[in-house]
Amino acid sequence: MAEAFVKTFKRDYVRMNPIPDASTALQPIDQWMEDYNSEHPHSRLGYRSPRQYIASLKAAECPV
C-alpha cells in the first residue's frame, strides 16, 4: 500500500512541479498532502478522495 502511495504521489505531484533542490521540495508537501486527502480521486475509493470516502461511510453507518 505504501508503494502505491509513493508512486501516485510522485506521478501526480512531484513530477508535475519543478523541484531544483531538497528545500524547494519540502515547501509544498503539506499542501500536496492536503490535496491528496481531500480532492484527489482514488480509483479504489470509487473515484472519491479519502475524506469523501470516510464521510460517506459515517453517513451510511448512522441512519438516524
Buried (B, 14 or more C-beta within 10 A) or exposed (E): EEEEEEEBBEEEBBEEEEBEEEEEEEEBEEEBEEBBBEEBEBEEBEEBBEEBBEEEEEEEEEEE
